[in-house]
Amino acid sequence: MKVVCLGAHILDVLGRPVPDIPPGQGRRVLDEIRITAAGTAGGTAVDLAKLGAEVVSIGPVGDDTTGRLLLDLLAGHGVDVRHMAHRPGQATPATMLPIRPNGERPALHAPGAMATLTAADVDRQLVAEADVLHVGGPDVLGDFTRDALPDLLRFAAAHGTAVSMDLLSVGRPELVDVLAPAWEHTGFLLPNDDQIRGVSGRDDLVEAAGVARACGVGTVVVTTGAQGCLVVTEDGAERIPAFDVPVVDTTGCGDAFTAGFLVGFGAGRSLPDAARLGTAAAALVAQGLGSDAGIVDLPSTLAFGAERSPGVA
């Protein structure tokens, strides 16, 4: 399975557990600090590679130390980084995440070169040869999303490349107008529950997903944290429960879900079964610190899902 991951590639610096930020020059001693490749394109790329996919990453990265480290981390997991868009003199997108004892993850984010992607940065031959084009974070890619993304997705559809999309920011209603031209050519939209509610202005998740489907999205899969996910198609909605696991950090769980779902889809699984593989991948990531934790490979992820029933620790 060949996947192009286009969009947000971020270097994460995570520490846990952080019960509070000490005042003044105060100090807290943590159990661990990690640095990982993350973002709705970068984190998904890492997990896809772990699950056996052939992955190419395309996204803006600065020429700073942060960028060099991010590229090294991606490549270390088997992601092809030769087509990343280098931005001399600009900062690489990065986030600091003080992880709370309950696994929650407030974020301190510096977007850097995030919104500088252009059509010229994308090798369309890579898209034509891929099984899936995954667009991670079109809501933070600036003018690219409105000016270049719809045409790129039309090109993907014309060459038989499936399109999936995830969001990065907190949803807001004005995004519908920005994203609708791209949604016309999106097979799978995979937001979390807060994002789709924010974008659609609807509290009911089925109705919220319906707003995206009315704009042309084929299937909307809404992740709902500890409750699992909701798969919404033209045939209706189906809830898939999550696995009950001890949560260390929820960073990257959505990216892991997307990777598992896409691998399941690529293997010809039904949409609910693909979503179950996504929930297994997300449950593994939730048990460690950072978006690259938990998942080892596809066989062990499949074994994890087979050994326990959803909702059972």
Secondary structure in CASP SS format (residue, H / E / C, confidence):
PFRMAT SS
TARGET T0000
AUTHOR 0000-0000-0000
METHOD secondary structure of the structure
MODEL  1
M C 1.00
K E 1.00
V E 1.00
V E 1.00
C E 1.00
L E 1.00
G E 1.00
A C 1.00
H C 1.00
I E 1.00
L E 1.00
D E 1.00
V E 1.00
L E 1.00
G E 1.00
R E 1.00
P C 1.00
V C 1.00
P C 1.00
D C 1.00
I C 1.00
P C 1.00
P C 1.00
G C 1.00
Q C 1.00
G C 1.00
R C 1.00
R C 1.00
V C 1.00
L C 1.00
D C 1.00
E E 1.00
I E 1.00
R E 1.00
I E 1.00
T E 1.00
A E 1.00
A E 1.00
G C 1.00
T C 1.00
A C 1.00
G H 1.00
G H 1.00
T H 1.00
A H 1.00
V H 1.00
D H 1.00
L H 1.00
A H 1.00
K H 1.00
L C 1.00
G C 1.00
A C 1.00
E E 1.00
V E 1.00
V E 1.00
S E 1.00
I E 1.00
G C 1.00
P E 1.00
V E 1.00
G E 1.00
D C 1.00
D C 1.00
T H 1.00
T H 1.00
G H 1.00
R H 1.00
L H 1.00
L H 1.00
L H 1.00
D H 1.00
L H 1.00
L H 1.00
A H 1.00
G H 1.00
H C 1.00
G C 1.00
V C 1.00
D E 1.00
V C 1.00
R C 1.00
H C 1.00
M C 1.00
A E 1.00
H E 1.00
R E 1.00
P C 1.00
G C 1.00
Q C 1.00
A C 1.00
T C 1.00
P C 1.00
A E 1.00
T E 1.00
M E 1.00
L E 1.00
P E 1.00
I C 1.00
R C 1.00
P C 1.00
N C 1.00
G C 1.00
E C 1.00
R C 1.00
P C 1.00
A C 1.00
L E 1.00
H E 1.00
A E 1.00
P C 1.00
G C 1.00
A C 1.00
M H 1.00
A H 1.00
T H 1.00
L C 1.00
T C 1.00
A H 1.00
A H 1.00
D H 1.00
V C 1.00
D C 1.00
R H 1.00
Q H 1.00
L H 1.00
V H 1.00
A H 1.00
E H 1.00
A C 1.00
D C 1.00
V E 1.00
L E 1.00
H E 1.00
V E 1.00
G E 1.00
G C 1.00
P H 1.00
D H 1.00
V H 1.00
L C 1.00
G C 1.00
D H 1.00
F H 1.00
T H 1.00
R H 1.00
D H 1.00
A C 1.00
L H 1.00
P H 1.00
D H 1.00
L H 1.00
L H 1.00
R H 1.00
F H 1.00
A H 1.00
A H 1.00
A H 1.00
H C 1.00
G C 1.00
T C 1.00
A E 1.00
V E 1.00
S E 1.00
M E 1.00
D E 1.00
L C 1.00
L C 1.00
S C 1.00
V C 1.00
G C 1.00
R C 1.00
P C 1.00
E C 1.00
L H 1.00
V H 1.00
D H 1.00
V H 1.00
L H 1.00
A H 1.00
P H 1.00
A H 1.00
W H 1.00
E C 1.00
H C 1.00
T C 1.00
G C 1.00
F E 1.00
L E 1.00
L C 1.00
P C 1.00
N E 1.00
D H 1.00
D H 1.00
Q H 1.00
I H 1.00
R H 1.00
G H 1.00
V H 1.00
S H 1.00
G C 1.00
R C 1.00
D C 1.00
D C 1.00
L H 1.00
V H 1.00
E H 1.00
A H 1.00
A H 1.00
G H 1.00
V H 1.00
A H 1.00
R H 1.00
A H 1.00
C C 1.00
G C 1.00
V C 1.00
G C 1.00
T E 1.00
V E 1.00
V E 1.00
V E 1.00
T E 1.00
T C 1.00
G H 1.00
A H 1.00
Q H 1.00
G C 1.00
C E 1.00
L E 1.00
V E 1.00
V E 1.00
T E 1.00
E C 1.00
D C 1.00
G E 1.00
A E 1.00
E E 1.00
R E 1.00
I E 1.00
P C 1.00
A C 1.00
F C 1.00
D C 1.00
V C 1.00
P C 1.00
V C 1.00
V C 1.00
D C 1.00
T C 1.00
T C 1.00
G C 1.00
C H 1.00
G H 1.00
D H 1.00
A H 1.00
F H 1.00
T H 1.00
A H 1.00
G H 1.00
F H 1.00
L H 1.00
V H 1.00
G H 1.00
F H 1.00
G H 1.00
A C 1.00
G C 1.00
R C 1.00
S C 1.00
L H 1.00
P H 1.00
D H 1.00
A H 1.00
A H 1.00
R H 1.00
L H 1.00
G H 1.00
T H 1.00
A H 1.00
A H 1.00
A H 1.00
A H 1.00
L H 1.00
V H 1.00
A H 1.00
Q C 1.00
G C 1.00
L C 1.00
G C 1.00
S C 1.00
D C 1.00
A C 1.00
G C 1.00
I C 1.00
V C 1.00
D C 1.00
L H 1.00
P H 1.00
S H 1.00
T H 1.00
L H 1.00
A H 1.00
F H 1.00
G H 1.00
A H 1.00
E H 1.00
R C 1.00
S C 1.00
P C 1.00
G C 1.00
V C 1.00
A C 1.00
END
